[in-house]
Structure formats: C-alpha cells, structure tokens
C-alpha cells in the first residue's frame, strides 16, 4: 500500500482494495496500522477523497527478498538496451539499486547474470541494429513526433509518426505509432531517416503496447493463411508437424484431426500461406505425410517423390 501511494500520489479506498485484492475494511485497518507506525498517511473525506502521503514522504528501498532482488536484474536485456543507446543509463540505475539494497542482497545482480542470459536474435542473423533506432528510442521516451523517411518500392515516402512504442520480435525491431489518428506498425530497418521534431504529442492513455502487439500478431498470423490442404499424417508426422509449419497452422490442423485409422494415421485440414510454401513445408515430412487435396499440390509432391526415388535407386 505504501509503495502504491508513493508511486501514484493518491488513491481511493476502493482503488487500493482492488489493487491489493482485499476489502475496503482491510484498507482502513492497514492505513491505521501505517499511521501508528509513523507513516504520514492522510485521508481526504468526501466523494473526491482518498489516501495520500503527506509532505513528499518516501520509503527507502527495503522489504525486497532475495528472489525479488534477483528477478529485478533480469528485467533489463543488455543487447536491446545497447541498441537503443540506453546501456549506460541502465548500468547506472542498476548500480543505484544495488547501493540501496541491504548488504546481504547486493550480490543479486551477479547471481542473476551468471545464471540467465537472453540472446534475442535468431541464428545466423547477427545483423547490426537499424541506424535510426537510437533516435527513434529517444523520441519514444520523450513523446516527440518524428519525421520518418522510408522506401516503398521505387518511392520515397515521409510520414509524421507519433512513436508509441518499440518492439523487438525475433531479432527484428518494429515501431508502433500513430499516423493521422491510426495506429500502425513499421519495420524500423526500412526507415532511411528519422528527424526528431520539437513537437510533442499526447499519447492515448488507454493504449497498451503489449496487448496491442499480441492482438496484431494474432491477426497477422491468421491473415497469412489463404488456402488449405487436406493431409494424412502418420504418428511421426503429427509430432514433426510442429517443427515443419507455423504454430498456429499446426494447432488448427491437429484440432481438425479425425479418428486415427488402423495404422494410426489421421487426416487433418492444414492452413497454408500458398501452395509453394506448403510444398516446401510438407516435402520436409517425407513419407510421414500424404497430401490428399488439392490435386496440384499432391501432383507436385508425387513428382518430388519420383525424383528422389530415381536418385536413390
């Protein structure tokens, strides 16, 4: 409760009860306990009333246990922070937190770093971060409008973008921002220039970056599947399907499976992006999959099987 009041300034009894998952009666008792302990909690009465700390009172960084202290140092990812130009700031902040921790917890940062490391980029893609990333991160932190230049085919386009947030997905950086009232997503490596303007913007206080990204990612995954293939899978084919196709496609295919035949094979309806991509995915399953439909895909895999047979005769 003390940390909530310290961070938010003032909260009603109902808000505190909801945040702490207790009753309002418990909130009243705990406020009394804080007051008796010497913490200057002040209660405003009336409809617009609430609880606040008097005179800028702030607690020291105490009360952390070892698990909490170690988890604190897992919240920063060194690679992305470095890419955004924030590595020095993060290192200074961690030093300040370490200095404020009780002596018995000051090795927490070292313990976490020795046991966990997050390597974000995919294999074989050790590409440098986009040159405009640091400037874009600065604008995102300070709520400044940017003039973004990027290429679309043969054309060079310029957009005034209100950068709401940055997302790192599988080693690739994306900018989420507002353009003429519409929230859009841009690949940052396609920007050829970023000018941070003096103009500030007011972000929508209801916007939730994590929730938006989850929804947009799911929407993108659903949109890429434009066709279907009817496929028989052996038990081994069912297991290997998860590594051969996208997760969402595998989930939908397995959910559509009928009862196994006497050899244990099942027939599924597999969502695919295109017949070309489906060919590349299903040929990797070899004899553990048989395409029943569409005929064009079945014929193409049959030709591949004939060519393999000729090579290995």
C-alpha positions as CSV (number, residue, x, y, z in Angstrom):
1,X,0.0,0.0,0.0
2,X,2.8,2.4,0.9
3,X,4.5,1.8,-2.5
4,X,1.3,2.3,-4.4
5,X,0.6,5.6,-2.6
6,X,4.2,6.7,-3.2
7,X,4.1,5.9,-6.9
8,X,0.6,7.2,-7.7
9,X,0.2,10.1,-5.4
10,X,-3.3,9.5,-4.2
11,X,-5.8,6.6,-4.4
12,X,-9.3,6.0,-3.1
13,X,-10.1,3.2,-0.7
14,X,-11.8,1.3,-3.5
15,X,-8.8,1.7,-5.8
16,X,-6.5,0.4,-3.1
17,X,-8.8,-2.5,-2.3
18,X,-8.9,-3.5,-6.0
19,X,-5.2,-3.2,-6.5
20,X,-4.4,-5.2,-3.3
21,X,-7.3,-7.7,-3.7
22,X,-8.6,-7.0,-0.2
23,X,-11.7,-5.5,1.2
24,X,-12.1,-1.7,1.8
25,X,-12.4,-2.6,5.5
26,X,-8.9,-4.1,5.4
27,X,-7.6,-1.0,3.7
28,X,-8.9,1.2,6.6
29,X,-7.3,-1.1,9.1
30,X,-4.0,-1.1,7.3
31,X,-4.0,2.7,6.9
32,X,-4.4,2.9,10.7
33,X,-1.5,0.5,11.1
34,X,0.7,2.6,8.9
35,X,-0.2,5.7,10.8
36,X,0.6,4.0,14.2
37,X,4.0,3.0,12.6
38,X,4.8,6.7,11.9
39,X,4.0,6.8,8.2
40,X,2.2,10.0,7.5
41,X,-0.9,8.8,5.6
42,X,-3.6,11.4,5.2
43,X,-7.2,10.6,4.4
44,X,-9.4,13.1,2.4
45,X,-13.1,12.6,3.2
46,X,-15.9,13.0,0.8
47,X,-16.8,11.8,-2.8
48,X,-13.4,13.0,-4.2
49,X,-11.5,11.8,-1.2
50,X,-8.7,9.3,-0.9
51,X,-5.4,8.4,0.7
52,X,-2.1,10.2,0.2
53,X,1.3,10.5,1.8
54,X,2.0,13.9,3.5
55,X,4.9,16.1,2.7
56,X,6.6,14.1,0.0
57,X,7.2,11.2,2.3
58,X,9.1,8.3,0.6
59,X,10.2,5.0,1.8
60,X,13.7,3.6,1.3
61,X,14.2,0.6,-0.9
62,X,13.6,-2.1,1.7
63,X,11.5,-5.2,2.0
64,X,12.9,-7.0,-1.0
65,X,13.7,-10.6,-0.5
66,X,16.4,-12.4,-2.5
67,X,14.1,-13.8,-5.2
68,X,12.7,-10.3,-5.8
69,X,16.1,-8.7,-5.9
70,X,17.5,-11.3,-8.4
71,X,14.4,-11.1,-10.6
72,X,14.9,-7.3,-10.7
73,X,18.2,-7.7,-12.6
74,X,16.5,-10.0,-15.2
75,X,14.2,-7.2,-16.3
76,X,16.9,-5.5,-18.4
77,X,18.1,-7.1,-21.6
78,X,21.6,-5.9,-22.3
79,X,21.5,-6.3,-26.1
80,X,18.3,-4.3,-26.9
81,X,19.3,-1.6,-24.3
82,X,22.6,-1.2,-26.0
83,X,20.9,-1.0,-29.4
84,X,18.6,1.8,-28.2
85,X,21.5,3.7,-26.6
86,X,20.3,3.1,-23.1
87,X,23.1,0.7,-21.8
88,X,24.9,3.3,-19.8
89,X,21.7,4.6,-18.2
90,X,20.6,1.1,-17.3
91,X,24.0,0.3,-15.8
92,X,23.9,3.5,-13.6
93,X,20.3,2.6,-12.5
94,X,21.4,-0.9,-11.5
95,X,24.3,0.5,-9.5
96,X,22.0,2.8,-7.6
97,X,19.6,-0.1,-6.9
98,X,22.5,-2.2,-5.7
99,X,23.7,0.6,-3.4
100,X,20.2,0.9,-1.9
101,X,19.8,-2.9,-1.3
102,X,20.6,-4.4,2.1
103,X,24.1,-5.7,2.2
104,X,23.0,-9.4,2.2
105,X,21.3,-8.8,-1.2
106,X,23.9,-6.9,-3.0
107,X,25.2,-9.9,-4.9
108,X,21.8,-10.4,-6.5
109,X,22.8,-8.8,-9.8
110,X,25.8,-11.0,-10.2
111,X,23.8,-14.1,-9.3
112,X,21.2,-13.4,-12.0
113,X,23.8,-12.5,-14.7
114,X,25.7,-15.8,-14.0
115,X,22.5,-17.9,-14.4
116,X,20.4,-16.3,-17.1
117,X,21.2,-14.7,-20.5
118,X,18.7,-13.7,-23.2
119,X,20.1,-14.0,-26.7
120,X,17.3,-12.3,-28.8
121,X,18.3,-12.6,-32.5
122,X,17.6,-15.7,-34.4
123,X,20.5,-18.0,-35.5
124,X,22.7,-16.7,-38.4
125,X,21.2,-13.2,-38.2
126,X,23.8,-11.2,-36.3
127,X,22.8,-8.0,-38.2
128,X,23.6,-4.6,-36.7
129,X,20.7,-2.6,-35.2
130,X,19.0,-0.1,-37.5
131,X,20.9,3.2,-37.7
132,X,17.8,5.2,-36.7
133,X,16.9,3.1,-33.7
134,X,18.6,5.3,-31.0
135,X,17.0,8.4,-32.3
136,X,13.6,6.7,-32.5
137,X,14.0,5.4,-29.0
138,X,14.8,8.9,-27.8
139,X,11.6,10.2,-29.4
140,X,9.6,7.4,-27.9
141,X,10.8,8.1,-24.4
142,X,10.1,11.9,-24.7
143,X,6.8,11.6,-26.6
144,X,8.2,13.6,-29.6
145,X,6.8,13.5,-33.1
146,X,9.3,12.2,-35.7
147,X,9.5,12.7,-39.5
148,X,10.2,9.2,-40.8
149,X,11.5,8.5,-44.3
150,X,11.3,5.1,-45.8
151,X,11.2,3.3,-49.1
152,X,8.1,1.6,-50.6
153,X,9.2,0.1,-53.9
154,X,10.5,2.9,-56.1
155,X,9.0,5.7,-54.0
156,X,10.5,7.6,-51.1
157,X,7.8,8.4,-48.5
158,X,7.7,10.7,-45.5
159,X,5.3,10.2,-42.6
160,X,4.8,12.2,-39.4
161,X,4.8,9.5,-36.8
162,X,3.9,9.6,-33.1
163,X,6.0,6.8,-31.7
164,X,4.0,5.0,-29.0
165,X,6.5,2.1,-28.5
166,X,9.2,-0.1,-29.9
167,X,9.0,-3.9,-30.1
168,X,11.8,-6.4,-30.7
169,X,10.5,-9.6,-32.3
170,X,12.9,-12.4,-33.2
171,X,15.8,-10.1,-33.6
172,X,13.9,-7.5,-35.7
173,X,12.8,-4.1,-34.4
174,X,9.3,-2.6,-35.1
175,X,7.9,0.8,-34.3
176,X,4.3,1.1,-33.2
177,X,3.0,4.6,-33.7
178,X,0.1,6.8,-34.6
179,X,-0.2,8.3,-38.1
180,X,-3.2,10.6,-38.6
181,X,-5.1,9.0,-35.8
182,X,-4.4,5.4,-37.0
183,X,-2.1,3.0,-35.0
184,X,0.3,1.4,-37.4
185,X,3.4,-0.9,-37.3
186,X,6.6,-0.2,-39.2
187,X,9.8,-2.3,-39.6
188,X,12.5,0.0,-38.4
189,X,15.1,-1.4,-40.7
190,X,13.1,0.0,-43.6
191,X,13.4,3.6,-42.3
192,X,16.1,5.5,-44.2
193,X,16.0,8.6,-41.9
194,X,14.4,9.9,-38.7
195,X,14.2,13.5,-37.7
196,X,13.0,14.1,-34.1
197,X,10.9,17.2,-34.1
198,X,10.4,19.7,-31.3
199,X,6.6,19.0,-31.5
200,X,5.4,16.9,-28.6
201,X,2.3,14.6,-28.8
202,X,-0.2,13.4,-26.3
203,X,-0.4,9.6,-26.3
204,X,-3.7,7.8,-25.7
205,X,-3.6,6.9,-22.0
206,X,-5.7,3.8,-22.7
207,X,-3.2,2.4,-25.2
208,X,-1.5,-0.8,-24.0
209,X,1.5,-1.7,-26.1
210,X,1.8,-5.4,-25.0
211,X,-1.9,-6.0,-25.6
212,X,-1.9,-4.3,-29.0
213,X,1.1,-6.3,-30.1
214,X,-0.5,-9.6,-29.0
215,X,-3.7,-8.7,-30.9
216,X,-1.8,-7.5,-34.0
217,X,0.5,-10.6,-34.1
218,X,-2.5,-13.0,-33.8
219,X,-4.3,-11.0,-36.6
220,X,-1.2,-11.2,-38.8
221,X,-0.8,-15.0,-38.2
222,X,-4.5,-15.5,-39.2
223,X,-4.3,-13.4,-42.3
224,X,-1.3,-15.2,-43.9
225,X,-3.2,-18.4,-44.3
226,X,-5.1,-18.1,-47.6
227,X,-5.6,-21.7,-48.5
228,X,-5.9,-25.2,-47.0
229,X,-4.5,-28.7,-47.7
230,X,-6.0,-32.0,-46.7
231,X,-3.2,-34.2,-45.4
232,X,-2.8,-37.7,-43.9
233,X,-0.2,-37.8,-41.2
234,X,1.5,-40.8,-39.6
235,X,2.0,-40.6,-35.8
236,X,5.6,-39.4,-36.5
237,X,4.2,-36.9,-39.0
238,X,1.9,-35.5,-36.3
239,X,4.9,-35.0,-34.0
240,X,7.1,-33.4,-36.7
241,X,4.3,-31.1,-38.0
242,X,5.0,-28.7,-35.1
243,X,8.6,-28.1,-36.4
244,X,7.6,-28.0,-40.1
245,X,4.8,-25.4,-40.1
246,X,3.8,-22.3,-38.1
247,X,2.5,-22.9,-34.6
248,X,-1.0,-21.6,-35.4
249,X,-1.2,-23.7,-38.5
250,X,-0.2,-26.8,-36.5
251,X,-2.7,-26.1,-33.8
252,X,-5.6,-25.7,-36.3
253,X,-4.6,-28.8,-38.2
254,X,-4.4,-31.0,-35.1
255,X,-7.7,-29.6,-33.8
256,X,-9.3,-30.7,-37.1
257,X,-7.9,-34.3,-37.0
258,X,-10.4,-37.2,-37.3
259,X,-10.1,-40.5,-35.6
260,X,-6.9,-42.5,-36.4
261,X,-7.2,-45.3,-39.0
262,X,-6.0,-48.8,-38.2
263,X,-2.4,-47.8,-38.9
264,X,-2.6,-44.8,-36.6
265,X,-2.7,-42.2,-39.4
266,X,-5.0,-39.2,-39.1
267,X,-6.4,-36.8,-41.7
268,X,-6.2,-33.1,-41.0
269,X,-7.0,-29.8,-42.7
270,X,-3.8,-27.8,-42.7
271,X,-4.0,-23.9,-43.2
272,X,-1.2,-22.8,-45.7
273,X,0.0,-19.5,-47.0
274,X,0.3,-20.7,-50.6
275,X,0.9,-23.9,-52.5
276,X,4.5,-23.1,-53.0
277,X,5.1,-22.6,-49.2
278,X,3.0,-25.7,-48.4
279,X,5.2,-27.7,-50.8
280,X,8.4,-26.7,-49.1
281,X,6.9,-27.5,-45.6
282,X,5.3,-30.8,-46.5
283,X,8.2,-32.2,-48.5
284,X,10.2,-32.0,-45.3
285,X,7.9,-34.5,-43.7
286,X,8.8,-37.1,-46.4
287,X,6.9,-40.4,-46.1
288,X,5.2,-39.3,-42.9
289,X,2.7,-37.2,-44.8
290,X,0.4,-37.8,-47.8
291,X,-1.4,-34.9,-49.4
292,X,-4.9,-35.8,-50.5
293,X,-6.0,-32.3,-51.7
294,X,-5.5,-30.0,-53.6
295,X,-4.6,-32.2,-56.7
296,X,-1.9,-29.7,-57.8
297,X,0.0,-30.0,-54.5
298,X,-0.4,-33.8,-54.5
299,X,1.0,-34.0,-58.0
300,X,3.9,-31.8,-57.2
301,X,4.9,-33.9,-54.2
302,X,4.4,-37.1,-56.2
303,X,6.9,-35.7,-58.8
304,X,9.3,-34.9,-56.0
305,X,8.9,-38.5,-54.7
306,X,9.7,-39.9,-58.2
307,X,12.8,-37.8,-58.5
308,X,14.0,-38.9,-55.0
309,X,13.3,-42.5,-55.9
310,X,15.4,-42.1,-59.1
311,X,18.3,-40.6,-57.2
312,X,18.4,-43.4,-54.7
313,X,17.8,-46.4,-56.9
